[in-house]
Amino acid sequence: MATYTGSLSNSSYIYADTTITQLSQEIAVNRSYVNVLVQLRSASTSSYDSYGTGSLTVYMDGAAIGSANGATLNFNFGSYSVKELLNFNTYVNHNADGTKTANFRTVISYPSGKPHGSSDVNGNVTFTTIPRGSVIAAVNDTDDMARSFSLQFTKYAEFTHSLRLYTNDLTLRTITGITASPITVTLTDAEILSVMENWNVGGGKRGQIGFELKTFSGSTQIGGSSITAGYLDIKGNMAYDDGTNIKRGIPYYDDGVKWTPAIAKYDDGAVWR
């Protein structure tokens, strides 16, 4: 809650108080729901009354958001009394990063009556930051032998996430229901082959695998996507040592239509297909 105060220009005892109260926040749409209350307050033991013509307007960041006039603004004070002039709720849209400081301005005028006068005062109100979409912080490079990416991301709230792996216009995989960072993704043989077909290479190519992270509150996406890329080095043979004298690998050949794995097994340099 925040209150800013102005006094009527022709009275040193009557003040116009504006109180802004944050009621709730809508995380999915990045906005706060607030109450705006404008009151006249007497700090005198004397009694004042006004039945003249009055006007009141409240602005937020330069735009009018509420107003009152006529009999609504009439008052009759006993000592230390408060008169409510305007009370309404409104939405405040936050910045893309979830922060928001809004400038509220209250303009009140009593051209006639007793006492007459005016007040024009403003105040800045900072609202609670709304958590936004998680952001990818780091991803490693790999090759077609290790073929594993570890993706780290900064979480701003207890949301769920989806992660799409892609290269160029080709989506390799989409993972949903992610709740923790980091996440490790190991490319399958089929995905490596799809990359080779998309890049039209059998080996000797280093290119990018893209990662698109989306954050969800329930089924509603929070903010935009966080996008980055890691490098994949296609060497053309994902050979490994299985701990024996036999090594296995997956060399590839192009049949003119697509790259296809040719499982090879060799021992002491002799190769059988």
N, C-alpha and C positions, 0 to 999 in steps of 0.2 A: 504494500500500500504506500502511496506517495501523495502528499498534499502540498499545493502551492497556494499562496495567499496574496490578495491585493486589497487595498482599502479604497472606499469611495472617495473621490477627489474633494468633495465638499463636506466630508465628515471624518474626523480622526478617531471615531469610535465604531464605525461599521465596516466590516471586512467581508470580502467575497472569497470563500475557501473552495478550492476544487480538489477533490480527492479521487485518485485513480487506483482501482483495486483489481489486480489480476485474479480472475475467477477460475479459469481453467485453460488448458492448452490442447490444441489438436495437432498431435505430432505428425500425422500423415500428410496434412495440408500446410504445416509450418505456420501456424498462426495462434495467437492468444485471444481469449475471450475476456473482456474487461468491463468493469462498471465505472461509469463517470458520474460523480455526484457533485453538484454545485450548491452551496449554501451561503446565506447571508448570516453574519454573526455580529451581535452587538457586544461591545466591551464596556458599555456605559451603564450607570445606574439610572439614567434617564430613559424615558419611553419615547420611541420614534415610531411614526407611521407614515406610509407612503401609499397613495392611491393614484399616483400620476402614471404617465405613459412610460413603460420601460421596455428594454430589449436586451436579450442575452444570446450570445453565440459562443459555442466551443469549437475550436479548431484542433486538428491533429496533423502535424507536418504540413500545415498550410491549407488543408482542406476542411471545410465546415462539416462537422459530424453530428451536431445537435444544436437546437435553439429553442427559445421560449420568448413570449412577449405578452403584453396586455395584462389582464387580471392575474395571470399566473405569477407575476412578479410582485404583486402587492404584498406589503408586509406591515405588521403591527407588533413592535417589539416591547416587551417588558424588559427589565434588566437582565443582562446576560442570556438573552434568548437567541435561538437559532431558527432560521426560516429556510426550508428546502425549496430551491428554485427549479432544479432540473436533476433528473435521475434517469439514466438510461444505460443500456449495455451495447457494446460494439466489438467488432473484431479488429485485431491489429496484426497485419501480415508481417512476418519476420524476414530478415535477409536470407540469402541463399545458404549462409553458413549457420543459420539458426539464431543468430544474435539479433537484438532489436533495442534501440533507444529511440523513443518517439518524443517529439516536442508537442506539448499540449498548451493551448492558449485560450484564455477565457476573457471575453470582452462583454462587459455589462454597462448599461447606461440608463440613468433616470433623468431625462431632460427636465422634468417638472416634479412637483411633489415636495414632501418634507422628510428628510433632506434630499435634494437632488444631487447628482454627481455621476461619475463614471469610474470604471476600473478596467485596465487592460494589462494583464499579467500572464506570463507563461512559465513553464517549467519542463525540464527534460525528465523522462521516466524510462528507466532501464528495466526490461523484462527478463525473466528467467530464460536462458538460452535453451532452445529446443534442439535435441539431438538430431543429427542428420545422418545421411548414408555413410556407411563405413568406406574407408579409403585404402586402396592397395598401397602398401609401404615398400615392398621389395619382392622380387622374384629372381631366381637364379637362371643361369644358362645351362644347357645340357647337350647331349648328343644322342645318336640313335642306339648307343650301347647302354648308357645309364638311363636315358629317356624319362627322367623324373624331374618335375618342377615342384619347388616348395614355394608357396605363395603366402606372404605375411600381409595382414591388413589390420588397420587401426579400427577398433570397434567403438562407436559412440553411444551405444545402448544395447540392450538385450534383444536384438532383432535377429531374424533369420536371413540367410543370403543364398543367392544362386550365383554360379560361376559358369560362364561360357568360354570354352576354348575354341579358337578359330585361327585360320590363316587365310589371308585374302578374303574371298567371299565364301569360304568353306567353314561350316561349323563342325568341329570334331566331336565335341561332347558338351552337354550341359548338366551340371551337378546342382541339385537343389537341397534345401534343408540344412545348409551349412551354419553352424553356430559357434565354431571356435577357430582361432587362428594360431599357428599356420595350418594350411591344408596342403597335403602332398598329392600330386597327380602324376601317375605313371602312364605314359602312352602305351597303348596296346600295339601289337603287330599290325592290326587292321588300320589303326590311326596313323601309324608311321607310313604305311603304304598309301593311305589317302593323301598324306602330306606330299609324298614323292610324286603321286599322280598330279596333284595341284601345282607343284613346282616343276613337274616334268623333268625330274632328275633321278639318277640311280645312285649318285654319290657325289661327294665333293661340293656340296652346297650348304651354306650357312644362312638360314633365314629366320624370320620372326614368327613365333606363336603368340597370338594375342589372347589376353585374358580380360573378360568383362565381368565385373562384380556388381551385383545389384543387391540392395538392402530392402527388406520387407518388414512391415508391421502387419501381421496377418497376411492378407492377400494384397495389400496396398504397398506399392513401391515408395520408398522414402528417398526423395531427392533424385539426382541423376545417377548414372552409372560411373563407376571408377574403372578406368581402362589403362592397361599397361601391356608390355610385351617382354618375352624372354627369347633368347636365341636357341635354336635347335640346329645342331651340326649333323647333317646327313653324311655319314661316311660310307654307307652302302653295305656294311657287314657288321651286324650286331653280335660279334663273337664274344665268348666268355669262357673262362676256365671253370669247369664244374667240380674241380678238386681231384680229378683223376687224370690219366694220361690222355683222355679224349677231350677235344674241344669241339664245341658246336657253334654254328653261326647261321645267319640267314642272309646269304647273298641274294641279289635281285637281278632279274632280267626283264627286258621290255619286249613283249610280244607284238608290239605295234599298236596295242589298244590300251594297256595299262601295265604298271609294274607289278610283278608277281614274285612271291618268295620261292626260292629254290632251296629247300632244306639240305644242307651239306653236313657231312660228318667226316672228319679226317683224323688220322693218327700217324704220327711221325712223318707228316708231309704227304701221305697218300690220301687221295680224296675219292670218296665214293658218292655217287649221286643216285 
